[in-house]
Amino acid sequence: METLILTSAGIESTVAVAMALKNGERPYLLHFSLGRKSDINELHYVNYQSTKLRLPSKLIDLTAMQNLFSGVMEREWLFSEGDVACPSEVSFLPGLIELSILFAKQAGLEKISVGLTKEQLPKERLKSIELLQESNDLFHSKFIKVKIELPFAHQEKSEVIKLGESLKVDFQQSWSCLEGNESHCGVCQSCVSRKTAFKKAGVEDPTKYQKHSQ
Ligand SMILES: [Zn+2]
């Protein structure tokens, strides 16, 4: 059964693609353009992966909703001090999952894969995704049911990197930075999380950073 993988070409979605390929699947890549500074870089790497691996892909353009997303993100930044993950991205994820389910139905796919890690899935978020699954099963009971999979719910980012290394993932062809520069800025929350995870994994980080936070 083919899987729809929500991807921003980050570490987790890139490893999820490699895992699906290893399992003999031909995953379908779905990317949302949210009008953020990093959009162009994410799209570049999603396109690269899709072309190189000959995988079908779809871009859903939500840039018209940019103000909504940036408004949520600003609030989340204010209330998320000290949080290791990127809660700003997680907060509107339920909406993106709903859209992905609709897209999966349209494309005849029965599974969607969301690469959230243990750090991004405290108990209450995990529960909310379970409820989202239940609600969708009930609402669409007469139609194809789409299963939401969280392949890394019990793994830390560093463990996902180790898994990726064992699958020979080329991490140079992935993107994490929240900025829209040519290379990773090295100091945003997402870059710091990427660097820290590589260090913790004991895997050489091939990323070219513009600056180093330490
Ligand atoms: Zn950055």
py3Dmol code that shows the C-alpha trace and the ligand (Angstrom):
import py3Dmol

protein = """\
ATOM      1  CA  MET A   1       0.000   0.000   0.000  1.00  0.00           C
ATOM      2  CA  GLU A   2       1.458   3.357  -0.978  1.00  0.00           C
ATOM      3  CA  THR A   3       1.959   6.100   1.579  1.00  0.00           C
ATOM      4  CA  LEU A   4       1.495   9.822   1.313  1.00  0.00           C
ATOM      5  CA  ILE A   5       4.435  11.431   3.102  1.00  0.00           C
ATOM      6  CA  LEU A   6       4.032  14.977   4.359  1.00  0.00           C
ATOM      7  CA  THR A   7       7.369  16.513   3.614  1.00  0.00           C
ATOM      8  CA  SER A   8       9.214  19.755   4.044  1.00  0.00           C
ATOM      9  CA  ALA A   9      12.409  17.975   2.946  1.00  0.00           C
ATOM     10  CA  GLY A  10      13.541  18.001   6.582  1.00  0.00           C
ATOM     11  CA  ILE A  11      15.453  15.227   8.322  1.00  0.00           C
ATOM     12  CA  GLU A  12      12.411  13.228   9.405  1.00  0.00           C
ATOM     13  CA  SER A  13      10.467  13.304   6.151  1.00  0.00           C
ATOM     14  CA  THR A  14      13.638  12.530   4.176  1.00  0.00           C
ATOM     15  CA  VAL A  15      14.308   9.479   6.356  1.00  0.00           C
ATOM     16  CA  ALA A  16      10.620   8.469   6.141  1.00  0.00           C
ATOM     17  CA  VAL A  17      10.966   8.427   2.346  1.00  0.00           C
ATOM     18  CA  ALA A  18      14.082   6.228   2.564  1.00  0.00           C
ATOM     19  CA  MET A  19      12.265   3.849   4.928  1.00  0.00           C
ATOM     20  CA  ALA A  20       9.275   3.549   2.620  1.00  0.00           C
ATOM     21  CA  LEU A  21      11.575   2.813  -0.332  1.00  0.00           C
ATOM     22  CA  LYS A  22      13.385   0.152   1.691  1.00  0.00           C
ATOM     23  CA  ASN A  23       9.993  -1.450   2.385  1.00  0.00           C
ATOM     24  CA  GLY A  24       9.413  -1.662  -1.340  1.00  0.00           C
ATOM     25  CA  GLU A  25       6.920   1.198  -1.471  1.00  0.00           C
ATOM     26  CA  ARG A  26       6.763   4.069  -3.892  1.00  0.00           C
ATOM     27  CA  PRO A  27       5.733   6.925  -1.577  1.00  0.00           C
ATOM     28  CA  TYR A  28       3.877  10.005  -2.747  1.00  0.00           C
ATOM     29  CA  LEU A  29       5.354  13.291  -1.497  1.00  0.00           C
ATOM     30  CA  LEU A  30       3.078  16.082  -0.329  1.00  0.00           C
ATOM     31  CA  HIS A  31       4.466  19.502   0.435  1.00  0.00           C
ATOM     32  CA  PHE A  32       2.627  22.561   1.746  1.00  0.00           C
ATOM     33  CA  SER A  33       3.760  26.012   0.812  1.00  0.00           C
ATOM     34  CA  LEU A  34       2.880  28.224   3.782  1.00  0.00           C
ATOM     35  CA  GLY A  35       4.389  31.505   2.624  1.00  0.00           C
ATOM     36  CA  ARG A  36       7.358  31.215   4.962  1.00  0.00           C
ATOM     37  CA  LYS A  37      10.889  32.406   4.233  1.00  0.00           C
ATOM     38  CA  SER A  38      12.078  28.822   3.895  1.00  0.00           C
ATOM     39  CA  ASP A  39       9.441  27.876   1.283  1.00  0.00           C
ATOM     40  CA  ILE A  40      11.725  28.163  -1.721  1.00  0.00           C
ATOM     41  CA  ASN A  41      14.447  26.009  -0.129  1.00  0.00           C
ATOM     42  CA  GLU A  42      12.004  23.357   1.024  1.00  0.00           C
ATOM     43  CA  LEU A  43      10.445  23.211  -2.410  1.00  0.00           C
ATOM     44  CA  HIS A  44      13.884  22.941  -4.015  1.00  0.00           C
ATOM     45  CA  TYR A  45      14.797  19.887  -1.947  1.00  0.00           C
ATOM     46  CA  VAL A  46      11.350  18.266  -2.231  1.00  0.00           C
ATOM     47  CA  ASN A  47      11.665  18.618  -6.014  1.00  0.00           C
ATOM     48  CA  TYR A  48      15.216  17.259  -5.906  1.00  0.00           C
ATOM     49  CA  GLN A  49      14.141  14.181  -3.922  1.00  0.00           C
ATOM     50  CA  SER A  50      11.088  13.614  -6.075  1.00  0.00           C
ATOM     51  CA  THR A  51      13.090  13.860  -9.314  1.00  0.00           C
ATOM     52  CA  LYS A  52      16.073  11.835  -8.117  1.00  0.00           C
ATOM     53  CA  LEU A  53      13.960   9.051  -6.669  1.00  0.00           C
ATOM     54  CA  ARG A  54      11.309   9.288  -9.393  1.00  0.00           C
ATOM     55  CA  LEU A  55       8.509   9.731  -6.899  1.00  0.00           C
ATOM     56  CA  PRO A  56       5.199  11.460  -7.522  1.00  0.00           C
ATOM     57  CA  SER A  57       4.822  14.738  -5.634  1.00  0.00           C
ATOM     58  CA  LYS A  58       2.258  17.453  -5.072  1.00  0.00           C
ATOM     59  CA  LEU A  59       2.608  21.009  -3.837  1.00  0.00           C
ATOM     60  CA  ILE A  60      -0.405  22.520  -2.083  1.00  0.00           C
ATOM     61  CA  ASP A  61      -0.083  26.282  -2.083  1.00  0.00           C
ATOM     62  CA  LEU A  62      -1.449  27.823   1.112  1.00  0.00           C
ATOM     63  CA  THR A  63       0.404  31.102   0.794  1.00  0.00           C
ATOM     64  CA  ALA A  64      -2.941  32.933   0.715  1.00  0.00           C
ATOM     65  CA  MET A  65      -3.253  31.879   4.371  1.00  0.00           C
ATOM     66  CA  GLN A  66       0.180  33.225   5.227  1.00  0.00           C
ATOM     67  CA  ASN A  67      -1.141  35.814   7.727  1.00  0.00           C
ATOM     68  CA  LEU A  68      -2.972  33.134   9.651  1.00  0.00           C
ATOM     69  CA  PHE A  69       0.095  30.927   9.884  1.00  0.00           C
ATOM     70  CA  SER A  70       2.482  33.710  10.793  1.00  0.00           C
ATOM     71  CA  GLY A  71       0.011  34.979  13.421  1.00  0.00           C
ATOM     72  CA  VAL A  72      -0.134  31.552  15.041  1.00  0.00           C
ATOM     73  CA  MET A  73       3.641  31.218  14.826  1.00  0.00           C
ATOM     74  CA  GLU A  74       4.248  34.556  16.557  1.00  0.00           C
ATOM     75  CA  ARG A  75       1.990  33.604  19.438  1.00  0.00           C
ATOM     76  CA  GLU A  76       3.548  30.173  19.712  1.00  0.00           C
ATOM     77  CA  TRP A  77       7.038  31.628  19.851  1.00  0.00           C
ATOM     78  CA  LEU A  78       5.947  33.789  22.775  1.00  0.00           C
ATOM     79  CA  PHE A  79       4.636  30.853  24.743  1.00  0.00           C
ATOM     80  CA  SER A  80       7.141  28.227  23.771  1.00  0.00           C
ATOM     81  CA  GLU A  81      10.339  29.395  25.421  1.00  0.00           C
ATOM     82  CA  GLY A  82      12.542  26.460  26.292  1.00  0.00           C
ATOM     83  CA  ASP A  83      10.665  23.992  24.128  1.00  0.00           C
ATOM     84  CA  VAL A  84      13.159  21.873  22.195  1.00  0.00           C
ATOM     85  CA  ALA A  85      10.896  21.173  19.237  1.00  0.00           C
ATOM     86  CA  CYS A  86       9.362  23.688  16.845  1.00  0.00           C
ATOM     87  CA  PRO A  87       5.920  24.000  18.409  1.00  0.00           C
ATOM     88  CA  SER A  88       4.997  26.737  15.948  1.00  0.00           C
ATOM     89  CA  GLU A  89       4.929  24.159  13.198  1.00  0.00           C
ATOM     90  CA  VAL A  90       3.136  21.595  15.305  1.00  0.00           C
ATOM     91  CA  SER A  91       0.319  23.937  16.287  1.00  0.00           C
ATOM     92  CA  PHE A  92      -1.263  24.148  12.857  1.00  0.00           C
ATOM     93  CA  LEU A  93      -0.332  20.636  11.884  1.00  0.00           C
ATOM     94  CA  PRO A  94      -3.817  19.208  12.628  1.00  0.00           C
ATOM     95  CA  GLY A  95      -5.156  21.427   9.831  1.00  0.00           C
ATOM     96  CA  LEU A  96      -2.449  20.207   7.455  1.00  0.00           C
ATOM     97  CA  ILE A  97      -3.157  16.595   8.400  1.00  0.00           C
ATOM     98  CA  GLU A  98      -6.865  17.115   7.598  1.00  0.00           C
ATOM     99  CA  LEU A  99      -5.939  18.511   4.174  1.00  0.00           C
ATOM    100  CA  SER A 100      -3.536  15.620   3.621  1.00  0.00           C
ATOM    101  CA  ILE A 101      -6.280  13.122   4.393  1.00  0.00           C
ATOM    102  CA  LEU A 102      -8.512  14.745   1.786  1.00  0.00           C
ATOM    103  CA  PHE A 103      -5.684  14.693  -0.734  1.00  0.00           C
ATOM    104  CA  ALA A 104      -4.896  11.041   0.071  1.00  0.00           C
ATOM    105  CA  LYS A 105      -8.526  10.090  -0.557  1.00  0.00           C
ATOM    106  CA  GLN A 106      -8.492  11.913  -3.868  1.00  0.00           C
ATOM    107  CA  ALA A 107      -5.254  10.163  -4.874  1.00  0.00           C
ATOM    108  CA  GLY A 108      -6.522   6.764  -3.669  1.00  0.00           C
ATOM    109  CA  LEU A 109      -3.885   6.450  -0.923  1.00  0.00           C
ATOM    110  CA  GLU A 110      -4.785   4.863   2.387  1.00  0.00           C
ATOM    111  CA  LYS A 111      -1.919   5.961   4.641  1.00  0.00           C
ATOM    112  CA  ILE A 112      -0.323   9.262   5.462  1.00  0.00           C
ATOM    113  CA  SER A 113       3.021   9.507   7.217  1.00  0.00           C
ATOM    114  CA  VAL A 114       3.860  12.440   9.489  1.00  0.00           C
ATOM    115  CA  GLY A 115       7.477  12.579  10.609  1.00  0.00           C
ATOM    116  CA  LEU A 116       7.059  13.997  14.089  1.00  0.00           C
ATOM    117  CA  THR A 117       9.617  12.868  16.655  1.00  0.00           C
ATOM    118  CA  LYS A 118       9.288  12.061  20.341  1.00  0.00           C
ATOM    119  CA  GLU A 119      10.398  15.623  21.206  1.00  0.00           C
ATOM    120  CA  GLN A 120       7.543  17.043  19.132  1.00  0.00           C
ATOM    121  CA  LEU A 121       4.936  14.662  20.468  1.00  0.00           C
ATOM    122  CA  PRO A 122       4.301  15.102  24.147  1.00  0.00           C
ATOM    123  CA  LYS A 123       1.368  13.032  25.425  1.00  0.00           C
ATOM    124  CA  GLU A 124      -1.297  15.640  24.707  1.00  0.00           C
ATOM    125  CA  ARG A 125      -0.227  16.111  21.065  1.00  0.00           C
ATOM    126  CA  LEU A 126      -0.101  12.382  20.525  1.00  0.00           C
ATOM    127  CA  LYS A 127      -3.600  12.130  21.976  1.00  0.00           C
ATOM    128  CA  SER A 128      -4.863  14.935  19.724  1.00  0.00           C
ATOM    129  CA  ILE A 129      -3.603  13.072  16.643  1.00  0.00           C
ATOM    130  CA  GLU A 130      -5.308   9.886  17.850  1.00  0.00           C
ATOM    131  CA  LEU A 131      -8.531  11.854  18.241  1.00  0.00           C
ATOM    132  CA  LEU A 132      -8.071  13.323  14.784  1.00  0.00           C
ATOM    133  CA  GLN A 133      -7.823   9.777  13.449  1.00  0.00           C
ATOM    134  CA  GLU A 134     -10.980   8.712  15.303  1.00  0.00           C
ATOM    135  CA  SER A 135     -12.896  11.769  14.182  1.00  0.00           C
ATOM    136  CA  ASN A 136     -11.914  11.183  10.551  1.00  0.00           C
ATOM    137  CA  ASP A 137     -12.830   7.511  10.692  1.00  0.00           C
ATOM    138  CA  LEU A 138     -16.270   8.461  12.011  1.00  0.00           C
ATOM    139  CA  PHE A 139     -16.832  11.379   9.673  1.00  0.00           C
ATOM    140  CA  HIS A 140     -15.784   9.467   6.584  1.00  0.00           C
ATOM    141  CA  SER A 141     -17.055   6.080   7.742  1.00  0.00           C
ATOM    142  CA  LYS A 142     -18.617   5.261   4.390  1.00  0.00           C
ATOM    143  CA  PHE A 143     -15.517   6.162   2.401  1.00  0.00           C
ATOM    144  CA  ILE A 144     -11.893   5.054   2.249  1.00  0.00           C
ATOM    145  CA  LYS A 145     -10.330   5.351   5.684  1.00  0.00           C
ATOM    146  CA  VAL A 146      -6.952   6.977   5.730  1.00  0.00           C
ATOM    147  CA  LYS A 147      -4.564   5.868   8.459  1.00  0.00           C
ATOM    148  CA  ILE A 148      -2.302   8.479  10.048  1.00  0.00           C
ATOM    149  CA  GLU A 149       1.129   6.992  10.720  1.00  0.00           C
ATOM    150  CA  LEU A 150       3.733   8.522  13.036  1.00  0.00           C
ATOM    151  CA  PRO A 151       6.847   6.458  12.242  1.00  0.00           C
ATOM    152  CA  PHE A 152       9.106   8.373  14.655  1.00  0.00           C
ATOM    153  CA  ALA A 153       6.719   8.959  17.560  1.00  0.00           C
ATOM    154  CA  HIS A 154       8.997   6.967  19.870  1.00  0.00           C
ATOM    155  CA  GLN A 155      12.336   8.135  18.500  1.00  0.00           C
ATOM    156  CA  GLU A 156      14.357  11.253  19.119  1.00  0.00           C
ATOM    157  CA  LYS A 157      15.654  13.320  16.204  1.00  0.00           C
ATOM    158  CA  SER A 158      19.157  11.941  16.811  1.00  0.00           C
ATOM    159  CA  GLU A 159      17.838   8.380  16.498  1.00  0.00           C
ATOM    160  CA  VAL A 160      16.119   9.277  13.231  1.00  0.00           C
ATOM    161  CA  ILE A 161      19.492  10.575  11.974  1.00  0.00           C
ATOM    162  CA  LYS A 162      21.158   7.280  12.935  1.00  0.00           C
ATOM    163  CA  LEU A 163      18.427   5.397  11.112  1.00  0.00           C
ATOM    164  CA  GLY A 164      18.897   7.663   8.088  1.00  0.00           C
ATOM    165  CA  GLU A 165      22.627   6.996   8.111  1.00  0.00           C
ATOM    166  CA  SER A 166      21.989   3.246   8.098  1.00  0.00           C
ATOM    167  CA  LEU A 167      19.710   3.778   5.081  1.00  0.00           C
ATOM    168  CA  LYS A 168      22.439   5.833   3.358  1.00  0.00           C
ATOM    169  CA  VAL A 169      20.346   8.998   3.319  1.00  0.00           C
ATOM    170  CA  ASP A 170      22.124  11.971   1.785  1.00  0.00           C
ATOM    171  CA  PHE A 171      21.385  14.590   4.445  1.00  0.00           C
ATOM    172  CA  GLN A 172      22.974  17.273   2.284  1.00  0.00           C
ATOM    173  CA  GLN A 173      19.829  17.059   0.193  1.00  0.00           C
ATOM    174  CA  SER A 174      17.534  17.926   3.088  1.00  0.00           C
ATOM    175  CA  TRP A 175      16.518  21.280   4.547  1.00  0.00           C
ATOM    176  CA  SER A 176      15.710  22.342   8.124  1.00  0.00           C
ATOM    177  CA  CYS A 177      16.424  26.089   8.351  1.00  0.00           C
ATOM    178  CA  LEU A 178      13.552  28.525   8.978  1.00  0.00           C
ATOM    179  CA  GLU A 179      15.338  31.260   6.994  1.00  0.00           C
ATOM    180  CA  GLY A 180      15.384  31.593   3.232  1.00  0.00           C
ATOM    181  CA  ASN A 181      19.135  31.827   2.604  1.00  0.00           C
ATOM    182  CA  GLU A 182      21.223  29.774   0.202  1.00  0.00           C
ATOM    183  CA  SER A 183      22.562  27.625   3.004  1.00  0.00           C
ATOM    184  CA  HIS A 184      21.413  26.832   6.544  1.00  0.00           C
ATOM    185  CA  CYS A 185      21.727  29.913   8.792  1.00  0.00           C
ATOM    186  CA  GLY A 186      23.091  27.844  11.676  1.00  0.00           C
ATOM    187  CA  VAL A 187      21.443  29.878  14.435  1.00  0.00           C
ATOM    188  CA  CYS A 188      17.646  29.569  14.101  1.00  0.00           C
ATOM    189  CA  GLN A 189      15.783  27.172  16.375  1.00  0.00           C
ATOM    190  CA  SER A 190      15.521  24.567  13.654  1.00  0.00           C
ATOM    191  CA  CYS A 191      19.225  24.745  12.670  1.00  0.00           C
ATOM    192  CA  VAL A 192      20.266  24.427  16.318  1.00  0.00           C
ATOM    193  CA  SER A 193      17.990  21.412  16.719  1.00  0.00           C
ATOM    194  CA  ARG A 194      19.515  19.863  13.550  1.00  0.00           C
ATOM    195  CA  LYS A 195      23.103  20.458  14.671  1.00  0.00           C
ATOM    196  CA  THR A 196      22.462  19.195  18.190  1.00  0.00           C
ATOM    197  CA  ALA A 197      20.799  16.035  16.894  1.00  0.00           C
ATOM    198  CA  PHE A 198      23.720  15.209  14.556  1.00  0.00           C
ATOM    199  CA  LYS A 199      26.128  15.678  17.460  1.00  0.00           C
ATOM    200  CA  LYS A 200      24.043  13.500  19.767  1.00  0.00           C
ATOM    201  CA  ALA A 201      23.743  10.830  17.067  1.00  0.00           C
ATOM    202  CA  GLY A 202      27.517  10.787  16.589  1.00  0.00           C
ATOM    203  CA  VAL A 203      26.955  11.161  12.856  1.00  0.00           C
ATOM    204  CA  GLU A 204      28.990  13.618  10.810  1.00  0.00           C
ATOM    205  CA  ASP A 205      26.850  16.630   9.937  1.00  0.00           C
ATOM    206  CA  PRO A 206      27.328  17.420   6.223  1.00  0.00           C
ATOM    207  CA  THR A 207      25.304  20.636   6.445  1.00  0.00           C
ATOM    208  CA  LYS A 208      26.928  23.884   5.402  1.00  0.00           C
ATOM    209  CA  TYR A 209      26.007  26.448   8.069  1.00  0.00           C
ATOM    210  CA  GLN A 210      26.526  30.169   7.577  1.00  0.00           C
ATOM    211  CA  LYS A 211      27.173  30.747  11.270  1.00  0.00           C
ATOM    212  CA  HIS A 212      27.649  28.714  14.388  1.00  0.00           C
ATOM    213  CA  SER A 213      25.668  29.526  17.498  1.00  0.00           C
ATOM    214  CA  GLN A 214      28.390  28.440  19.955  1.00  0.00           C
TER     215      GLN A 214
END
"""
ligand_1 = """\
1
ZN
Zn 18.495 28.265 10.325
"""
view = py3Dmol.view(width=600, height=400)
view.addModel(protein, "pdb")
view.setStyle({"model": 0}, {"cartoon": {"style": "trace"}})
view.addModel(ligand_1, "xyz")
view.setStyle({"model": 1}, {"stick": {}})
view.zoomTo()
view.show()
